[in-house]
Amino acid sequence: MMNDSKNYLKKIILTLLIASCSIACFGCNQEKENNISEEDTPRETMDISEAKLPLTFIHDEDDDASNTDATKAQQDAKEDATENKDDTSNTDSNTDNGNAKSSTAAEPEKNVAVTEHVEVTDASGQPVTDSAGTVQTQVVNVTEQVKVTDASGQAVTDSAGTVQTQVVNVTEAPPATEATQATEAITYTPTYDVCRSYWLDMSQQSDFFFEGEFLVIEFQVNENIPDGNYPITFKKTDIASWDAVKWDPVCIDGEVAVNSDLTAQENLPDSDFGLKINSVAVKQGETATVTVDLANNPGFCGFVLEVEYDKSAMKIVSTSGGADFGNAVHYITD
């Protein structure tokens, strides 16, 4: 009887070493903040029937502030770059015989007239050609008829009530210069964080077996991020069996494709234990539901998983156990 108790205790300790590794860091920090020494912390023993940890997720609780700060920082960087460019052009100076000579401020670029090449014709409307017979062309401004409006924006009419029109040049914005393109390129800086999840149930003194949907993480995608593919990756996969075996699954990372094509993913392995983060495509401002699937489960009763994501691009709005995991283990949440 004594040997059985020791074996149970050994299994509990070995498995808890995996399941509690991340919790311990959190607990130590809390103890330091509360000035609680290790000697003052009460010790408790755990019966095998009580060896449970609820399914728990830990992630940045300041995601809202982080996303706001990141977006503001990106906007500030872009504004600073523009201001610096303007300041340089406005204050650029040279010296001539010892006298400082400030350059005049560059005027903002205005829209330019749209032009096109048209054939030159004579009085009879026939194309004009040169001595070699080549039709002559000339560049002219593209025009259009528009309504004449008064100061309040209302259409101007004549005495008969006919709306008056005028011919105006069609204009377009000038092409972007290298300076403006460089400024526009300063748009985004990623900030990575992890979503940690853990669970333990040794009460049935055996492993849990299931296939399919394991975990679900729902992200709210930031409205102000550029198009692109934002990786969601595994950072830690500590998974332990009742016999204190630590499993090392094949891990397939995923992504959230924001207004972009999804990158092709591998399939879960046919026979090896595997975990896969399923990629999802969304647009800015939408919700991305990312699922983690599991295949060829060798059986386990505890785990700690860490998934890395870009919290400048998205924030976590909900987390849960997947349907297949929940059905198999009847998990409890914190």
Salt bridges, closest charged atoms under 4 A:
GLU38 OE2 - ARG43 NH2 3.55
ASP60 OD2 - LYS311 NZ 2.45
ASP63 OD2 - HIS59 ND1 3.68
ASP64 OD1 - LYS315 NZ 2.38
ASP76 OD2 - LYS72 NZ 2.98
ASP96 OD2 - LYS101 NZ 3.38
ASP238 OD1 - LYS246 NZ 3.43
ASP248 OD1 - LYS246 NZ 3.19
GLU306 OE2 - ARG196 NE 2.79
